[in-house]
Amino acid sequence: PIGAGLGGGSTDAGAALSAVNELAGSPLPRAELLHLAARLGADVPFCLSDAPLAVAWGHGERMLALPPLPAAPILLLTPPAPVRTAEAYRWVDAARESAGARGALLLDPAALGGWSDVARMAGNDFESAVFGRLPQIREAFEALARTHPVLCRMTGSGSTLVGVYRSEGDRDDAQAILGRKHGAVTASRTV
């Protein structure tokens, strides 16, 4: 869905950039394509990278590719409150200005081999900014978190939320608990 933070526009932009380069005989090297991708949007470099998993920082233009995590059952919960990416960036930029310096963080790629490892380190700077302006998304996040996923985060700039579960049974139980009260619920698996 549009405004859901699932990277649909970024995926399309990455595919279009790659296709144009290929149709032109691949005149641009990978580094140049990634540079152009970063000018199109924060997620576009990742969508162009072919990395199964990456830790990204800045505005997504800096990435550390990692090996894929094991496949896991997930729920996507999309509240009926789309978030415009440009607005979300303004909100998070304003929040950063008032928050001051960030705390220290050491990223150890070797310590990111499983979903619970990722859950301990995962974060999304958009969450507090979006949750503060759109309480229905915060309420949906809290409802999803109460189903006890291994990992619970907002995707991209919102509004979709993702829960990663230990088993399909746990995911299916969570789906039954959530119903449609907080938005559309989609069961799936990571790849």
N, C-alpha and C positions, 0 to 999 in steps of 0.2 A: 504493500500500500504506500501511496505517496505520503511523505511526512512521517514515516515510521522509523527512520534511522537504520534501515536494513541494507543500505548501500546500493539500491537499484540504479539510481542515476549515476553513481560512481562506477558501477560495473559496466553500464552502457558506455560511459565515457572512456574507460580503459579499453574496452573491446573495440570501440570506434578508432581510437588512437592506434592501437595495434594493427587493426585491419588496414587503415590508410597507409601506415608504414610498410606493411607487407605488400599491398597493391602497388606501391611505388618502388618495389624492389628492395625494400629494407635499407634505405640510405642512412637512417638514424640508428646509432648504436644504442644499446640498452640504457646506458647512463643518461643519454640525451632524452630518450623516451620517458624515463622516470622524472627527469627535470620538468618536462612539459606536463606530465601527469600531475605533478604537485601544483602547478599553476591552475589546473582545472578544478581541483578539490582535494580535501584532506584524505579521503579514502582511495582516490584514484591510483596513487602509486602502489598501494597494496594490491588493488584489483588487477594491476598490470604486472605485478612482480612474480606471479606463479608460486609464491611461497605458501605452503600449507598453513603456516602460523607465523606471526611476527609480533614482536613487541615494538610499538611505535611511540614516538614522542615528538614534541614540537607540535606542528599541525599535521602530523602524519607523514611528513617528508623524510624523516629519519626512521629507519627500520632495522631491526635485527631479526633475520630469518631464523626460525626454530623448526625442529622436526615436528611432524603432526602429533597431536594427542590421540589417545585411543578414542574410537567412536563412542558416543554416549547419547542416551535419550535426552531430548530437550522439549521444553514447552516455550512457545512464543506467545506472549500476551500483548495484544495491541489495543490499548485503550482508544475510545472514540474521541481522541484529542490529538490531531496531527500537530507536529512541531515543525515550523519552518526553520531550516538550517541556518539561514542568515540571522534570524532572530535569536536562535540558541547561541550562536557565536557572540552576539552582542551581550547576551545575558551572562555568559561564562566569562567574557572579558571584563565586564563590570564587577563581577564577583571576585576575580583575581586581583583587580586593582585595590579593592577594599580589604582583601585577605592578607596581603603582604607576602613575605617569603614562604616558600614551601619547605616541608621537612625533608630530611635526607632519606635517600632510598638507594639501596644497592641491589641491582638486578643481577641475579646469578642464573644464566641460562640452564645450567645443569640441575637447578632446583625447580625447573618447570616441566617435569615429566608427566604429571598427572593433573586431573581437574582440581583436586583439592589443593595442590601446589599453586595453581593459577588463582584459585579463589582467595588464597591468603594474600596475594599480591595485586589482584585485579582492582581496578578503579575506573571511574568515568567522571571526568571533571564536569560534564554536562549535568549529571544527576542533581546536584544541589541547586543549581541555577534553574533547571526545568521544574524540579519538584516544588520549588518556592513559588513559581508562577502558575503552575498547573497542578493543583492539589489532587485532581482525579488520577494523575499519573503516579504521584507519590502513594496514594491509597492503593492503586493496583500493584505497585511494587511491594508494598507491605503485605498485601494479600498473597502475592506470589512467594515472598520470603517465608511466610507462615507455613507453606507446604514443604519446607525443609529441603530445598535443593542443595546440591553441593556448591553451586555457584549461582548467584542471582545478581544481574546487572541490567542496566538500561543499554540498549544497542545504539551506537552512534550518538547522534544528537537527539534521539528520541523520536517517537514515543514508545516504540516496542520494547518490551522487557523480555529477558531470556532467563530461564531456569534450566540448569543442567542437573540431571538426576543420576543416581547410582544404578537404577534398574528401570526397565520399561514399566514394571508394576508400580514403582514409586511415582513415575511420571503420570501414568494413567490414573492413579489415585488423586494426584494433584489436579489433574484436568477435571475430574469429577467434582472435587471440592470447589474449584474456581467457577465452574459453570460458565455463564456468559455475563455475570454480574459486572465485571470490570472491563469487558471488551471481548474481542475475538480471540479465541484460544486455538493454537495450532500445535499439534503434536508432531515431532519430527526426530531426526537423529543428526548428530554431527557426522562429518566424513573425515 
